[in-house]
Amino acid sequence: METLRGKARILMWLVTVPLVLLLLFAAMQLWTIARDVDRAWPLLVAFAPMYIYIWAIWMVRRALAAISRGGMFDEVVPRLLLRVGIALFGGALFHVFGPLGAKVALDLRLPAAFDGAAVTLGVVGATLMLISRLLKQAAAMREELDGFF
């Protein structure tokens, strides 16, 4: 268990590097958006999936931190998979349908973004949400069985 906690601590810091870089990039994008108010909505719609994916990376980092502090697998992993699944599914959904929604709602002219990678991320995200529920149910069943012995 101590080996797992040590590896989680190392991986948490490795995940921190791309997270910080993406946060800096996102801050630069927001600065650009703030300076160009006329194009703010198209830029926000175009960059929104990235902000959602940054949230997914943040959730991974938090889960690794919890594991490094001794968090139990049954508590941390289902919650992580659910949150990352929601982020991947939501980011992909926004990536594919955001430009169309922006065109309808805000009368913005954005190119359609039917991207195979985004669709794949959405499918993986939905699958992670399902797996998180299965793991949560399995943990509850194991806890119930442990109560008998």
C-alpha positions in Angstrom: 0.0 0.0 0.0 2.9 2.3 0.8 4.3 1.8 -2.7 1.0 2.7 -4.3 0.8 5.9 -2.2 4.4 6.8 -3.2 3.6 6.2 -6.9 0.4 8.2 -6.6 2.4 11.1 -5.1 4.9 11.1 -8.0 2.2 10.8 -10.6 0.3 13.7 -8.9 3.3 16.0 -9.4 3.8 14.7 -13.0 0.1 15.6 -13.7 0.7 19.0 -12.1 3.1 20.0 -14.9 0.7 19.8 -17.9 -2.1 21.2 -15.6 -0.1 24.3 -14.8 0.9 24.8 -18.5 -2.7 24.4 -19.6 -3.9 26.9 -16.9 -1.3 29.4 -18.1 -2.5 28.9 -21.7 -6.1 29.3 -20.6 -5.3 32.5 -18.7 -3.6 33.9 -21.8 -6.7 32.9 -23.8 -9.0 34.7 -21.3 -6.7 37.7 -21.5 -7.1 37.7 -25.3 -10.8 37.3 -25.0 -11.1 40.2 -22.5 -9.1 42.5 -24.9 -11.2 41.6 -27.9 -14.8 42.0 -26.6 -16.3 41.9 -30.1 -15.1 38.4 -30.6 -15.6 37.2 -27.0 -18.5 34.8 -27.5 -17.0 33.0 -30.5 -13.7 32.6 -28.6 -15.4 31.4 -25.4 -17.4 28.8 -27.4 -14.3 27.7 -29.2 -12.2 27.3 -26.1 -14.9 26.0 -23.7 -14.0 22.3 -24.2 -10.4 22.9 -23.2 -11.6 24.5 -19.9 -13.7 21.4 -19.2 -10.8 19.1 -20.0 -8.6 21.1 -17.6 -11.2 20.4 -14.9 -10.9 16.7 -15.7 -7.1 16.9 -15.2 -7.7 18.8 -12.0 -10.0 15.9 -10.8 -7.3 13.4 -11.6 -4.7 15.3 -9.6 -7.1 15.5 -6.7 -7.7 11.8 -6.8 -4.0 11.1 -6.9 -3.5 13.4 -3.9 -6.2 11.5 -2.0 -4.6 8.2 -2.8 -1.2 9.5 -1.7 -2.7 10.5 1.6 -4.1 7.0 2.1 -7.6 7.4 0.5 -9.2 4.0 -0.1 -9.6 2.7 -3.6 -13.3 2.1 -3.2 -13.9 5.7 -2.2 -11.6 7.5 -4.6 -11.8 5.7 -7.9 -15.5 5.6 -8.5 -15.8 9.3 -7.8 -12.8 10.0 -10.1 -14.2 8.0 -12.9 -17.6 9.7 -12.6 -16.1 13.2 -12.6 -13.6 12.6 -15.4 -16.4 10.8 -17.4 -18.7 13.8 -17.0 -15.9 16.2 -18.0 -14.9 14.1 -21.1 -18.5 13.6 -22.2 -19.4 17.3 -21.6 -16.3 18.6 -23.3 -16.8 16.4 -26.3 -20.5 17.3 -26.4 -19.7 21.0 -26.3 -16.9 20.6 -28.9 -19.2 18.9 -31.4 -22.5 20.8 -30.7 -21.2 24.1 -29.2 -20.7 25.8 -32.6 -24.2 24.8 -33.7 -25.7 26.0 -30.5 -23.8 29.3 -30.7 -25.1 29.8 -34.2 -28.7 29.2 -33.2 -28.6 31.0 -29.8 -26.2 33.9 -30.6 -26.3 34.0 -34.4 -22.5 33.4 -34.5 -20.8 32.0 -37.5 -18.6 29.2 -36.3 -17.4 26.3 -38.3 -19.0 22.9 -37.6 -16.7 20.8 -35.5 -17.6 17.2 -36.1 -14.4 15.7 -34.9 -13.8 12.0 -34.6 -11.5 12.5 -31.6 -14.1 14.5 -29.7 -16.8 11.9 -30.4 -14.4 9.2 -29.1 -13.7 11.3 -25.9 -17.5 11.5 -25.4 -18.0 7.8 -25.8 -15.1 7.1 -23.4 -16.5 9.7 -20.9 -20.0 8.0 -21.0 -18.3 4.6 -20.5 -16.3 5.9 -17.5 -19.6 7.2 -15.9 -21.1 3.7 -16.3 -18.0 2.0 -14.9 -18.0 4.3 -11.9 -21.5 3.3 -11.0 -20.5 -0.4 -11.4 -17.5 0.1 -9.1 -19.6 1.9 -6.6 -22.2 -0.9 -6.5 -19.4 -3.5 -6.3 -17.9 -1.7 -3.3 -21.4 -1.5 -1.6 -21.9 -5.2 -2.2 -18.5 -6.1 -0.8 -19.2 -4.0 2.2 -22.5 -5.8 2.8 -20.8 -9.2 2.4 -18.0 -8.1 4.8 -20.8 -7.3 7.3 -21.8 -11.0 7.4 -18.3 -12.2 8.5 
